[in-house]
Amino acid sequence: MKILAQLSRVIVGLLFIFSGLIKLNDPVGTQYKLEEYFEVFAEDLPRFHDLFVSLVPLALYFSVFLCTAEVVLGIALLVGYKPKTVSWLLLTIIVFFTFLTFYSAYFNKVTDCGCFGAAIKLTPWTSFGKDLFLLALILIIVYYRKKFKSLPTGIIIVISTVASLGIAVYALRHLPILDLLPYRVGASIPAQLKPSEPLRYQYIFEKGGKTFEYEQYPSDTTLVFKEMIVLNEDAKPKITDYKVWNDEGDFTESTFQGKKLFLIIKNLTDINTAALPEINKLINSVKSKGIEPIVLTSGNSEEIVKFLSEHQLNIPYYYVDTVVLKTISRSNPGLWLLKDGVVKGKWHYNDTPTSEEVINLVK
């Protein structure tokens, strides 16, 4: 049992560090997940509606705190810093996460918990199973907490806390250090809208109380169809919701033609307008170089027209779903450069490039 306790300590520590670092790399992504949970709870628990709504603006702070706590507690567990306190804190966190993943799985809400950020996608029930596994290991750690030696490693905890916060701040002021999203630099958007190979299906039928499975649709009309399962899930399109339109129709395909510099305006409520003069200067510079600037937004027509006029942004605008814009750009505003549908550049408003940089990327 002592060996099991030590093994549990290593597994839990490493998993918490990995999970925390992946999410610290993109704290805005975790913020969106927390906002989604708060909105779901506000709807499902009307008695606490106002409480959960009031938590939405604080989601980013919760994100940074929880992700930092994961890393620091994981390191503390591995180096033997205050094992009694750390083990109880780990138990508190895993109980919280287990509740969230169970709620997601059972009620089919927030179907991607974001447990490992964009690095590893887990189904709701897989996420819940993972948390149950961790819960079992942490219970072992709590039971044997008095057997672990407490080491004076406070300086390591301080350094890990500062480093974790530094990663989060960098990602917030710029972009994730490691972009794992489907709209990352180098990715082909048109290719990701299609299956990577022909999809194969398993067709499940029932007849006479028996279940039959086929990989080709059967011709027997007496069979009762029950379910269709994709056998090669990994071949599914990586992007399914990218659509660009305006009042005149769908313009998705046209965004893959030629050189396009997109100004991403997710919303008009928390946009950093101080960055717009420099962005406008860039847009005016690349217009004459064969690069078409376009605004992608989720705002309504009247508001966006007024906004563009106020900031002298004389460029066309198109609509894109809010969730897609959040995935494309973690900053508001953000810049996204495509050449024939392939992402050539992506910038936070704090890192607005020069016209020379943009031109060189799409030569």
C-alpha positions in Angstrom: 0.0 0.0 0.0 2.9 2.3 0.6 4.1 1.7 -2.9 0.6 2.4 -4.2 0.5 5.6 -2.2 3.8 6.8 -3.7 2.7 5.8 -7.2 -0.5 7.7 -6.7 1.4 10.7 -5.6 3.5 10.7 -8.8 0.6 10.1 -11.2 -1.6 12.7 -9.6 1.2 15.3 -9.4 2.2 14.8 -13.1 -1.3 14.9 -14.3 -2.1 18.1 -12.4 1.0 19.8 -13.7 0.3 18.7 -17.3 -3.4 19.8 -17.1 -2.5 23.1 -15.5 0.2 24.0 -17.9 -1.9 23.2 -20.9 -4.6 25.4 -19.7 -2.2 28.2 -18.5 -1.0 28.3 -22.1 -4.5 29.4 -23.1 -6.3 30.8 -20.0 -8.9 32.5 -22.2 -10.0 29.1 -23.4 -10.6 28.0 -19.8 -12.4 31.3 -19.2 -14.9 30.5 -22.0 -15.5 27.0 -20.5 -16.2 28.5 -17.0 -18.5 31.1 -18.6 -20.4 28.3 -20.3 -20.8 26.4 -17.0 -22.0 29.6 -15.2 -24.5 30.2 -17.9 -25.7 26.6 -17.8 -26.1 26.7 -14.0 -27.9 30.1 -14.2 -30.4 28.5 -16.5 -30.7 25.1 -14.8 -30.8 26.5 -11.2 -33.1 29.6 -11.4 -33.0 30.1 -7.7 -29.3 31.0 -8.0 -29.6 32.6 -11.4 -28.3 36.0 -10.3 -25.3 34.5 -8.4 -24.1 32.6 -11.5 -24.6 35.5 -13.8 -22.6 37.7 -11.5 -19.7 35.1 -11.7 -19.4 35.4 -15.5 -17.3 38.6 -15.5 -15.0 36.9 -13.0 -14.4 33.8 -15.1 -10.9 34.8 -16.3 -9.7 35.3 -12.7 -11.1 31.9 -11.8 -9.4 30.5 -14.8 -6.0 31.8 -13.9 -6.4 30.8 -10.3 -7.5 27.3 -10.9 -4.9 26.6 -13.6 -2.1 28.0 -11.4 -3.4 26.0 -8.4 -3.3 22.8 -10.5 0.4 23.3 -11.4 1.5 24.5 -8.0 -0.3 21.7 -6.1 1.1 19.1 -8.5 4.6 20.3 -7.9 4.0 20.6 -4.2 2.8 17.0 -4.1 5.9 15.7 -6.0 8.4 17.6 -3.9 6.7 16.8 -0.6 5.8 20.4 0.4 3.2 20.3 3.3 1.7 17.0 2.2 -1.3 17.2 4.7 -2.5 20.6 3.4 -1.7 19.8 -0.2 -3.6 16.5 -0.1 -6.8 18.1 1.3 -6.6 20.9 -1.3 -6.2 18.4 -4.1 -9.2 16.5 -2.8 -11.3 19.7 -2.8 -10.3 20.5 -6.4 -10.9 17.0 -7.7 -14.4 16.8 -6.0 -15.2 20.1 -7.7 -14.0 18.9 -11.1 -15.7 15.5 -10.7 -19.0 17.3 -10.0 -18.6 19.5 -13.2 -17.7 16.5 -15.4 -20.6 14.4 -14.0 -23.0 17.3 -14.6 -21.7 17.7 -18.2 -22.0 13.9 -18.9 -25.4 13.2 -17.2 -27.2 16.3 -18.4 -25.3 16.6 -21.7 -24.3 20.1 -20.9 -20.9 21.7 -21.8 -19.9 18.6 -23.8 -16.2 19.5 -23.8 -15.0 20.2 -20.3 -11.7 21.5 -21.5 -9.8 19.4 -18.9 -6.7 19.4 -21.0 -7.4 22.6 -23.0 -7.3 22.1 -26.7 -4.5 19.5 -26.5 -6.7 16.4 -25.7 -10.4 16.3 -26.4 -12.4 14.0 -24.1 -16.0 13.0 -24.2 -18.1 14.0 -21.1 -18.2 10.4 -19.7 -14.5 9.9 -20.4 -13.8 13.1 -18.5 -15.9 11.9 -15.6 -14.1 8.6 -15.6 -10.8 10.3 -15.6 -11.8 12.4 -12.6 -13.1 9.3 -10.7 -9.7 7.7 -11.3 -7.9 10.8 -9.9 -10.4 10.9 -7.0 -9.5 7.4 -6.1 -5.8 8.1 -6.2 -6.2 11.3 -4.2 -8.2 9.5 -1.5 -5.2 7.1 -1.2 -2.9 10.1 -0.9 -5.2 11.7 1.8 -5.3 8.4 3.8 -1.5 8.1 3.7 -0.8 11.8 4.0 0.9 11.5 7.4 3.4 9.0 5.9 4.8 11.5 3.4 7.8 13.5 4.5 7.3 17.2 4.7 10.3 18.9 3.0 11.3 22.6 3.3 10.8 23.4 -0.4 8.9 26.6 -0.1 11.2 28.4 -2.6 10.2 25.8 -5.3 6.5 26.6 -4.6 7.2 30.4 -4.9 9.1 30.0 -8.1 6.4 27.6 -9.6 3.6 30.1 -8.6 5.4 33.1 -10.2 6.3 31.1 -13.3 2.7 29.8 -13.7 1.3 33.3 -13.4 3.9 34.6 -15.8 2.8 32.0 -18.5 -0.8 33.1 -18.0 0.0 36.8 -18.2 2.0 36.3 -21.4 -0.8 34.3 -23.0 -3.3 37.1 -22.1 -1.1 39.9 -23.3 -0.1 38.2 -26.5 -1.4 34.8 -27.7 -0.9 31.2 -26.4 2.7 30.1 -26.6 1.6 26.9 -28.2 -1.4 27.3 -30.4 -3.4 24.0 -30.5 -6.5 25.4 -32.1 -7.7 24.4 -35.6 -7.3 28.1 -36.8 -3.5 28.1 -36.0 -0.7 29.3 -38.2 0.0 26.8 -40.9 -3.4 25.2 -40.9 -5.5 24.9 -44.0 -9.1 25.8 -43.2 -10.7 24.3 -46.4 -8.9 21.0 -45.7 -10.2 20.9 -42.1 -13.7 21.4 -43.3 -13.6 18.0 -45.0 -12.9 14.5 -43.7 -9.3 13.5 -43.9 -10.4 10.2 -45.4 -13.7 8.7 -46.4 -15.8 8.1 -43.3 -16.7 4.5 -42.4 -19.9 3.7 -40.6 -21.3 0.9 -38.6 -25.1 0.4 -39.0 -26.9 -1.1 -36.0 -30.2 -2.8 -36.7 -32.7 -4.9 -34.6 -34.9 -7.8 -35.6 -36.7 -10.4 -33.5 -35.1 -9.1 -30.3 -31.6 -9.5 -31.7 -29.0 -6.8 -32.7 -27.2 -6.9 -36.0 -24.2 -4.8 -37.0 -23.2 -4.0 -40.6 -20.5 -1.9 -42.2 -22.6 -1.7 -45.4 -26.2 -0.6 -45.3 -28.2 -3.8 -45.6 -30.9 -4.4 -48.2 -33.1 -6.3 -45.8 -36.1 -4.1 -45.2 -37.4 -6.1 -42.3 -34.6 -4.8 -40.1 -35.3 -2.0 -37.7 -32.7 0.8 -37.8 -31.3 1.7 -34.4 -28.1 3.6 -34.7 -25.2 4.7 -37.0 -21.7 4.9 -35.6 -18.6 6.5 -37.2 -15.8 3.9 -37.1 -13.0 6.3 -37.9 -13.7 9.3 -35.6 -10.3 10.8 -36.2 -11.1 11.3 -39.9 -14.0 13.6 -39.1 -13.7 17.3 -40.2 -11.7 19.2 -37.6 -13.8 22.3 -38.3 -17.6 22.1 -38.7 -18.9 25.5 -37.8 -16.9 28.0 -39.9 -19.3 30.0 -41.9 -19.1 33.6 -43.2 -22.1 35.5 -44.4 -23.8 38.9 -44.7 -27.3 40.0 -45.7 -26.6 39.1 -49.3 -25.7 35.4 -48.7 -22.9 33.0 -47.9 -19.3 34.1 -48.5 -17.4 31.3 -46.8 -15.7 30.0 -49.9 -14.6 33.5 -51.0 -12.6 33.9 -47.8 -10.3 31.1 -49.1 -9.5 32.9 -52.3 -6.4 35.0 -52.5 -4.8 37.0 -49.7 -7.0 38.1 -46.9 -6.2 40.0 -43.7 -9.1 39.6 -41.3 -9.8 42.0 -38.4 -11.6 39.9 -35.8 -14.1 41.9 -33.7 -15.7 39.4 -31.4 -17.9 42.0 -29.8 -18.1 45.7 -29.2 -18.4 45.6 -25.4 -14.9 44.7 -24.3 -12.9 45.6 -27.4 -9.6 47.4 -27.0 -10.2 50.5 -29.2 -6.7 51.9 -28.3 -5.2 49.4 -30.7 -7.4 50.4 -33.7 -5.4 53.4 -35.0 -2.3 51.2 -35.5 -4.4 48.4 -37.0 -6.1 50.9 -39.3 -2.7 52.1 -40.5 -1.7 48.5 -41.3 -4.9 47.9 -43.2 -4.4 51.0 -45.3 -0.8 49.9 -46.1 -1.6 46.4 -47.3 -4.6 47.3 -49.4 -2.4 48.4 -52.3 -0.3 45.2 -52.1 -3.1 42.8 -53.1 -4.1 41.9 -49.6 -7.9 42.3 -49.0 -8.8 43.5 -45.5 -12.1 42.3 -44.1 -13.8 42.5 -40.7 -15.3 39.4 -39.2 -17.8 40.1 -36.4 -20.8 38.8 -34.6 -22.3 42.2 -33.9 -25.5 43.5 -35.5 -25.3 45.5 -38.7 -26.3 48.9 -37.2 -23.8 48.7 -34.4 -20.9 47.5 -36.5 -21.5 50.1 -39.3 -21.5 52.9 -36.6 -18.4 51.4 -35.0 -16.4 51.1 -38.2 -17.4 54.7 -39.2 -16.3 56.1 -35.8 -12.9 54.5 -36.1 -12.5 55.2 -39.8 -12.2 51.6 -40.8 -13.4 51.7 -44.4 -13.5 48.0 -45.1 -16.3 45.4 -45.7 -17.6 43.3 -42.8 -19.1 39.8 -42.6 -20.8 37.8 -39.9 -19.3 34.8 -38.2 -20.7 32.9 -35.2 -19.4 34.2 -31.8 -18.0 30.8 -30.8 -16.0 30.5 -34.0 -14.6 34.0 -33.5 -13.5 33.1 -30.0 -11.7 30.1 -31.3 -10.0 32.0 -34.2 -8.8 34.8 -32.0 -8.2 35.0 -28.2 -7.9 38.8 -28.4 -10.4 41.5 -29.2 -9.6 42.8 -31.7 -7.3 40.3 -33.4 -5.7 39.9 -36.8 -5.8 36.7 -38.9 -4.0 36.4 -42.2 -5.0 33.8 -44.9 -3.6 32.9 -48.3 -5.8 30.6 -50.3 -7.3 29.4 -47.1 -4.0 28.6 -45.3 -3.3 30.5 -42.1 -0.1 32.6 -42.6 -0.3 34.8 -39.5 -2.2 35.5 -36.3 -1.7 38.4 -33.9 -2.9 39.8 -30.6 -3.7 43.5 -30.8 -0.6 44.1 -28.6 1.5 42.6 -31.4 0.1 44.3 -34.5 2.7 43.5 -37.3 4.2 45.9 -39.8 2.9 45.9 -43.4 6.3 44.5 -44.4 5.8 41.5 -42.1 2.3 40.8 -43.5 3.4 41.2 -47.1 6.4 38.8 -46.7 4.2 36.1 -45.1 1.9 35.9 -48.2 4.5 36.3 -51.0 
